[in-house]
Amino acid sequence: MKKISLFFVFVLFNITLIQAKDGYNIKVKVKGVKDTVCYLANYYGSKQYLKDTANVDDKGNFVFQGQEQLPGGIYIVVLPDKKYFEFIVNKEQKISLETDINDLVKNMKIKGSPENKLFYDYLNFINKKQQEIMPLKETLKKVKNNKDSTNLIQEDIKKINEQVKNYKIKFITDNPKTFIAKIFNASKEIDIPEAPVLGNGKKDSLFAYQYYKKHFFDNIDFSDDRLLRTPVFYNKLNQYMTTVIVPHPDTIIKESDAIIEKARDNKEVFKYVVSYLTDKYLTSNIMGYDAIFVHLAEKYYMTNQAYWTSPTNLEKIIKRAKTLRPLLIGEKAPNIMMEDTMGLVYSLYNIKAKYTILLFWNVNCGFCKKEMPKLKKLYDNKSLNTEVYAVYTSTDIKKWKDYIKKENLKWINVGGKKCNINYREVYDVYSVPTLYLLNENKEIIAKKINVDQIQGFIKRDMKHP
C-alpha cells in the first residue's frame, strides 16, 4: 500500500510541475493603482479579446496566471480609466512588469523577458520621436500657405520618419530571431524599384502598381499564427482587399483564393483568413459582393474545410449561400406567378418590356409611400421601355386595392396568398420596399436599390448590353 500511495504522490507531484511549467504567470506592479480590478487582453485581427482578470492589492500588485501557455502575440494590460500598456508574449511565459501610472512606458521595468526589454527600448524611442514630430506638425498647420517654410518642416518630418525606419531595419538585423523583428518586417512597406523603359522609350506606367501588388505579402509569414494576435496581419490583409486590388467581384474572388492558399500552412491562419473574408463579404452593402460570399461558402464551407464552424453556423452559412446563388447579378430571376386585383394570374416571365422593375411593397410601409410617386414618374417615361411587376406583401387586400385606385397605379399589381413560390424566401425579402431591376431576358442587372438609382442602371446597361 505504501508503494502505491507514493507512486500516486509522485505522479501527482509531476503533473503539478508540468502544469506549472506549461502555464503562464504575469506578475504586474503599477504604482498609483490599488484596490481595483485589471484585465489582460490580446489582439486578434482587428479586435481585442479579454483573456484574464486580476485583483489589485493596496500596493499595486496583481498577477495573471493560468495552467496553459498563452499563444504568442501582443498582449494588453488594461488599467482603470482606460489606461493600458502592451507587452510581447512569446516563449517567455513567466514575466514581471513594474511601472508607474504617470508614465507607463518610460517607467517600465521588466524581469524574465529580454524580448520585452527590447520592445520597451523601441517604445521609448518611438515616444521620443513623437515628441519631436508633434510640434513640427503643429507648426506646419500654421505656415501651410508659406511654401518655403512648409518644405523645410516637411523635410524635418521626413528625417524623423527615416530615423524610425532605420531603427527598425537595424533592429531586424541585430535581433533576427525575435518576434518583434517579425512584426517589424511584416509591417514594412514594399520598396518599389525604378520602372523599366518600354520599347517606345517611355517608362512603364503600370510597373509600380503591378510590382507593389505582386510583392505586397512578401514580408508576411503566413505560417506564423502569432501575427494574428497583433494589429499587423489584419491591417495588411484589409489594406490589400480594400485599397490594393481592383474592387470587382471576379478579381476579389481570385485574390481571395490566392490568399487562402498562402494561409494553408497554418490551421489558425487559414481559419482566420477564411472567416475574415467570409464575414467581410457576407455583411457588405456593395451590390454584387454577395457573389464573393457565395463563392467562399461553396468552396470552403460546403466542402467541409471550415473545421472550426459549428454545425448550426455551418447550416446557416450554407442556407444563406443557397438563397443568394439564384439572385446574383447576371442570374435569371426566379419566375413569379400571382393574381392581380381582378384575380387574373400574371407571370413575371410573360412581360415583354426591355426592362422590368420587380417591386415588393405594402401600404403600411412609410418608405414605400415615398418611393411610389418617384416610381410612377419613371414608369410614365415610356422612352425607358419599363414595366413594373409590383408584389403586395401584406394581407390587407382592401387597403391595397384602394391605394392602387387612389394613386392610379397602372402597372402590373399582384398580391394575395396564391403564388407559385415562397417569394419572401426565394427573393430574400426581409424588408420592404425591395426592388430588383431585370433586363428583357429577366436577368438581374441591379437589386435592392432605390427608385432614384434605376435610371442610372438602365442607362449603363444600354451603353454596355
C-alpha positions in Angstrom: 0.0 0.0 0.0 2.8 2.4 0.8 4.3 1.9 -2.6 1.1 2.6 -4.4 0.5 5.7 -2.3 4.0 7.0 -3.0 3.6 6.2 -6.7 0.4 8.3 -6.9 2.0 11.1 -4.9 4.9 11.1 -7.3 2.6 11.2 -10.3 0.5 14.0 -8.8 3.7 15.9 -8.0 5.0 15.6 -11.6 1.6 16.6 -13.0 1.7 19.7 -10.8 5.2 20.5 -12.0 4.2 20.0 -15.7 1.2 22.3 -15.3 3.3 25.0 -13.6 5.9 24.7 -16.2 3.5 24.9 -19.1 1.3 27.7 -17.7 1.8 31.4 -17.7 2.5 33.8 -14.8 2.5 37.5 -15.5 3.3 39.5 -12.3 2.5 43.2 -12.5 3.0 46.1 -10.2 1.7 49.6 -11.1 2.5 52.4 -8.7 -0.6 54.6 -8.4 -3.1 51.8 -8.9 -4.7 49.9 -6.0 -7.7 48.1 -4.7 -9.3 47.6 -8.1 -9.5 45.0 -11.0 -7.3 45.0 -14.0 -7.6 43.0 -17.2 -5.4 41.0 -19.6 -6.4 41.2 -23.2 -4.9 40.2 -26.6 -5.2 41.4 -30.1 -6.9 39.1 -32.6 -7.3 40.6 -36.1 -9.0 44.0 -35.8 -10.3 43.4 -32.2 -9.1 42.9 -28.7 -10.3 40.0 -26.6 -10.4 39.6 -22.8 -8.1 36.8 -21.6 -7.8 37.1 -17.8 -8.7 39.3 -14.8 -6.8 40.1 -11.6 -7.5 41.8 -8.4 -5.0 44.6 -7.5 -3.9 44.9 -3.8 -3.2 48.1 -1.9 0.4 48.3 -3.2 -0.5 47.9 -6.9 0.4 44.2 -7.2 -1.6 41.8 -9.3 -1.0 38.5 -11.1 -2.4 37.0 -14.3 -1.8 33.2 -14.3 -3.1 30.1 -15.9 -2.3 26.4 -16.5 -2.0 26.7 -20.2 0.6 28.8 -22.0 -0.5 32.0 -23.7 -0.4 31.9 -27.5 2.3 34.2 -28.8 1.3 37.8 -29.7 0.9 41.3 -28.4 -1.0 41.4 -25.1 -2.5 44.4 -23.3 -2.8 45.1 -19.6 -5.9 47.3 -19.1 -5.9 49.6 -16.1 -8.7 51.8 -14.7 -9.6 55.0 -16.7 -8.9 53.1 -20.0 -5.2 53.4 -19.5 -3.2 50.4 -20.7 0.2 49.1 -21.8 1.3 46.4 -24.1 3.9 43.6 -23.9 5.1 40.7 -26.0 4.2 37.1 -25.2 6.5 34.6 -26.9 8.4 31.7 -25.4 8.8 33.5 -22.1 5.7 32.9 -20.0 6.9 33.9 -16.6 7.3 37.7 -16.7 7.5 40.5 -14.2 6.4 44.0 -15.2 6.7 47.0 -12.9 5.8 50.6 -13.8 4.2 53.9 -12.7 0.7 55.1 -13.7 2.2 58.6 -14.5 4.3 57.2 -17.4 3.7 53.6 -18.1 6.3 53.2 -20.9 9.1 55.3 -19.5 9.0 53.8 -16.1 8.6 50.2 -17.2 11.0 47.6 -15.5 11.0 44.1 -16.9 12.2 40.8 -15.5 12.2 37.4 -17.2 11.8 38.6 -20.7 14.7 40.0 -22.7 12.5 40.5 -25.7 10.2 42.8 -23.8 13.2 44.9 -22.7 13.9 45.3 -26.4 10.3 46.1 -27.0 10.3 48.9 -24.5 13.5 50.3 -25.8 11.7 50.6 -29.1 8.6 52.2 -27.4 10.7 54.7 -25.6 12.5 55.6 -28.9 9.1 56.0 -30.6 7.8 58.2 -27.8 10.8 60.4 -28.1 10.4 60.7 -31.9 6.7 61.5 -31.5 7.6 64.3 -29.1 9.9 65.7 -31.8 7.4 65.4 -34.6 4.3 66.8 -32.9 5.4 70.4 -32.7 6.6 70.3 -36.3 3.1 69.1 -37.4 1.5 71.9 -35.4 3.8 74.5 -37.0 3.0 73.0 -40.4 -0.6 73.9 -39.9 0.2 77.5 -39.1 2.5 78.0 -42.1 0.6 76.0 -44.7 0.4 79.0 -47.0 4.1 79.6 -46.9 5.7 77.2 -49.4 9.3 77.6 -48.3 8.5 77.1 -44.6 6.3 74.1 -45.4 9.1 72.4 -47.4 11.6 72.9 -44.6 9.3 71.5 -42.0 8.2 68.5 -44.2 11.9 67.8 -44.7 12.5 67.7 -40.9 9.5 65.4 -40.5 10.8 63.1 -43.3 14.2 62.9 -41.5 12.5 61.8 -38.3 10.5 59.2 -40.1 13.7 57.9 -41.7 15.2 57.6 -38.3 12.3 55.4 -37.2 12.6 53.3 -40.4 16.4 52.9 -39.9 15.8 51.9 -36.2 13.6 49.1 -37.3 15.9 47.9 -40.0 18.8 47.8 -37.6 16.7 46.0 -35.0 15.8 43.3 -37.5 19.5 42.9 -38.4 20.6 42.8 -34.8 17.7 40.6 -33.5 16.6 38.5 -36.4 15.1 35.7 -34.3 12.8 37.8 -32.1 9.1 38.0 -32.6 9.4 41.9 -32.7 11.7 41.6 -35.7 9.0 39.5 -37.4 6.4 42.2 -36.6 8.6 45.0 -37.9 9.3 43.0 -41.0 5.6 42.3 -41.6 4.7 46.0 -41.3 7.4 47.2 -43.7 6.3 49.0 -46.9 7.4 47.5 -50.2 10.4 49.2 -51.8 9.5 49.7 -55.4 12.4 49.8 -57.9 12.6 52.2 -60.8 10.2 51.4 -63.6 11.8 49.8 -66.7 11.8 51.7 -70.1 9.4 50.3 -72.7 10.2 49.9 -76.4 8.7 53.3 -77.1 11.2 55.0 -74.8 8.7 55.7 -72.0 8.8 54.2 -68.6 6.2 51.5 -67.8 3.4 53.4 -66.1 1.9 50.2 -64.7 5.1 48.8 -63.3 4.9 50.4 -59.8 1.3 49.1 -59.1 2.0 45.7 -60.5 5.2 45.3 -58.6 3.6 46.6 -55.4 0.7 44.2 -55.7 2.8 41.2 -56.6 5.2 41.7 -53.6 2.6 43.1 -51.1 2.8 40.0 -48.9 6.5 39.2 -49.3 7.2 40.1 -45.6 4.2 38.3 -44.1 4.9 34.8 -42.7 1.5 33.1 -43.2 2.8 30.1 -41.3 3.1 32.0 -38.1 -0.2 32.5 -36.2 1.4 34.8 -33.7 0.9 37.6 -36.2 -2.9 37.1 -35.9 -2.5 38.4 -32.3 -1.1 41.7 -33.5 -2.7 44.5 -35.4 -0.3 44.0 -38.3 -1.8 40.9 -40.0 -5.3 42.3 -40.1 -4.1 45.8 -41.3 -2.2 44.3 -44.2 -4.9 41.9 -45.2 -7.6 44.6 -45.0 -5.5 47.1 -46.9 -4.9 44.6 -49.7 -8.5 43.7 -50.1 -9.9 47.2 -49.9 -7.3 49.5 -51.5 -4.8 47.5 -53.5 -6.8 45.2 -55.8 -9.4 46.2 -58.3 -12.8 46.3 -56.5 -14.6 43.9 -58.8 -16.2 40.7 -57.6 -14.3 38.5 -60.1 -11.0 40.0 -59.1 -11.7 39.8 -55.4 -12.7 36.1 -55.7 -9.5 35.3 -57.5 -7.4 37.2 -55.0 -9.3 35.7 -52.0 -8.5 32.2 -53.2 -4.8 33.1 -53.7 -4.5 34.5 -50.1 -6.3 31.5 -48.6 -3.8 29.2 -50.4 -1.0 31.1 -48.8 -2.6 30.5 -45.4 -2.9 26.8 -45.7 0.4 26.1 -44.0 -1.1 27.1 -40.6 -4.6 26.0 -39.5 -5.1 29.1 -37.3 -4.1 31.5 -40.1 -6.3 29.5 -42.6 -9.2 29.7 -40.2 -8.8 33.4 -39.7 -8.4 34.3 -43.4 -11.4 32.3 -44.5 -13.5 33.6 -41.6 -12.5 37.2 -42.2 -13.2 37.1 -45.9 -16.5 35.3 -45.5 -17.8 37.8 -42.9 -16.5 40.8 -44.9 -18.4 39.9 -48.0 -21.5 38.4 -46.3 -22.1 41.7 -44.5 -21.0 44.0 -47.4 -23.5 46.6 -48.6 -21.9 46.8 -52.0 -24.1 45.4 -54.7 -22.6 42.3 -56.3 -20.2 41.5 -53.5 -22.6 38.7 -52.3 -21.1 36.7 -55.2 -17.8 36.6 -53.3 -19.6 35.3 -50.2 -21.4 32.6 -52.2 -18.1 31.5 -53.8 -16.4 31.3 -50.4 -19.3 29.4 -48.9 -19.4 26.9 -51.8 -15.6 26.4 -52.0 -14.7 26.2 -48.3 -17.8 25.6 -46.2 -19.8 23.2 -48.4 -16.6 21.1 -48.8 -16.1 20.6 -45.1 -12.9 22.7 -45.0 -14.2 25.1 -42.3 -13.4 22.7 -39.4 -14.0 25.4 -36.8 -17.6 26.1 -37.7 -20.3 24.6 -35.5 -23.0 22.5 -37.3 -25.6 25.2 -36.6 -23.5 28.1 -38.0 -22.4 25.9 -41.0 -26.1 25.2 -41.8 -26.8 29.0 -41.6 -23.9 29.8 -44.0 -24.9 27.2 -46.5 -28.5 28.1 -46.4 -27.6 31.8 -46.9 -25.4 30.9 -49.9 -28.1 28.8 -51.5 -30.6 31.6 -51.1 -28.3 34.2 -52.7 -26.9 32.0 -55.5 -30.0 32.4 -57.8 -30.2 36.1 -57.0 -26.6 37.1 -58.1 -26.1 39.8 -60.7 -26.4 38.2 -64.1 -28.6 35.3 -63.0 -32.1 34.8 -64.4 -34.6 35.9 -61.8 -36.9 33.1 -60.5 -40.3 33.3 -62.0 -43.3 34.6 -60.0 -46.9 33.9 -60.9 -49.5 35.7 -58.8 -53.1 37.1 -59.1 -53.8 40.8 -59.8 -56.7 42.8 -58.3 -59.2 41.0 -60.6 -58.0 37.5 -59.8 -56.1 37.1 -63.1 -52.7 35.3 -62.9 -49.7 37.3 -64.2 -46.3 35.7 -64.8 -43.1 37.7 -64.5 -41.7 35.8 -67.4 -44.5 36.9 -69.7 -43.6 40.6 -69.5 -42.2 41.8 -72.9 -40.7 45.1 -71.8 -37.0 45.9 -72.3 -36.6 46.4 -68.5 -38.8 45.0 -65.7 -38.8 46.6 -62.2 -39.7 43.9 -59.7 -41.0 45.5 -56.5 -42.0 44.1 -53.2 -44.0 46.6 -51.1 -47.0 47.2 -48.8 -49.3 50.1 -48.0 -48.2 50.3 -44.3 -44.6 51.0 -45.3 -43.8 54.7 -45.0 -40.7 54.5 -47.2 -42.8 52.6 -49.9 -45.2 55.6 -50.0 -42.3 58.0 -50.6 -40.9 55.8 -53.4 -44.2 55.2 -55.2 -44.6 58.7 -56.7 -41.0 58.6 -58.0 -41.6 55.1 -59.5 -44.8 56.3 -61.1 -43.0 59.2 -62.8 -40.3 56.8 -64.0 -42.9 54.4 -65.3 -44.7 57.1 -67.2 -41.4 57.9 -69.1 -42.2 55.5 -71.9 -38.8 56.1 -73.6 -37.2 53.8 -71.0 -39.5 50.9 -72.0 -40.0 49.6 -68.5 -42.7 47.6 -66.9 -43.3 47.3 -63.1 -44.3 44.0 -61.5 -45.4 45.1 -58.0 -45.9 42.4 -55.4 -48.0 43.4 -52.5 -46.7 41.7 -49.4 -49.5 42.4 -46.9 -52.8 40.6 -46.3 -55.0 43.7 -46.2 -56.4 43.4 -49.7 -58.9 46.3 -49.4 -56.2 48.8 -48.5 -54.1 47.5 -51.4 -56.9 48.0 -53.9 -57.9 51.4 -52.5 -54.3 52.6 -52.7 -53.9 51.4 -56.3 -57.1 53.2 -57.4 -56.3 56.4 -55.5 -52.7 56.7 -56.9 -53.7 55.4 -60.4 -51.0 52.8 -60.5 -51.4 51.2 -63.9 -48.5 48.8 -63.9 -48.9 45.1 -63.0 -50.2 44.9 -59.4 -50.2 41.4 -57.9 -50.8 40.1 -54.4 -52.7 37.7 -52.2 -51.8 34.2 -50.9 -51.7 32.3 -54.2 -48.2 32.2 -55.6 -46.1 29.6 -57.4 -43.2 30.2 -55.0 -42.5 31.4 -51.5 -41.3 34.8 -52.8 -40.1 36.1 -49.4 -37.6 33.3 -49.1 -36.8 32.9 -52.8 -36.2 36.7 -53.3 -34.7 37.3 -49.9 -37.4 39.8 -49.0 -36.8 40.6 -45.3 -37.9 44.3 -45.6 -39.9 46.5 -47.9 -39.5 48.1 -50.3 -37.3 45.5 -52.0 -36.6 46.3 -55.7 -34.9 44.3 -58.4 -34.1 45.6 -62.0 -34.3 43.0 -64.7 -33.4 43.1 -68.4 -35.6 41.7 -71.2 -34.3 38.2 -70.6 -35.3 38.6 -66.9 -31.6 38.6 -65.8 -30.8 40.6 -62.7 -28.8 43.7 -63.5 -29.4 45.5 -60.2 -31.0 44.6 -56.9 -32.1 46.1 -53.5 -31.7 49.6 -54.9 -34.0 52.6 -54.5 -36.0 54.3 -57.3 -33.6 57.1 -57.8 -30.9 54.6 -58.9 -33.0 52.8 -61.5 -32.5 55.2 -64.4 -28.7 55.2 -63.9 -28.5 51.4 -64.1 -30.8 51.4 -67.2 -28.6 53.9 -69.0 -25.5 52.0 -68.0 -27.0 48.7 -69.4 -27.9 50.5 -72.6 -24.3 51.5 -73.1 -22.9 48.1 -72.2 -25.5 45.5 -73.1 
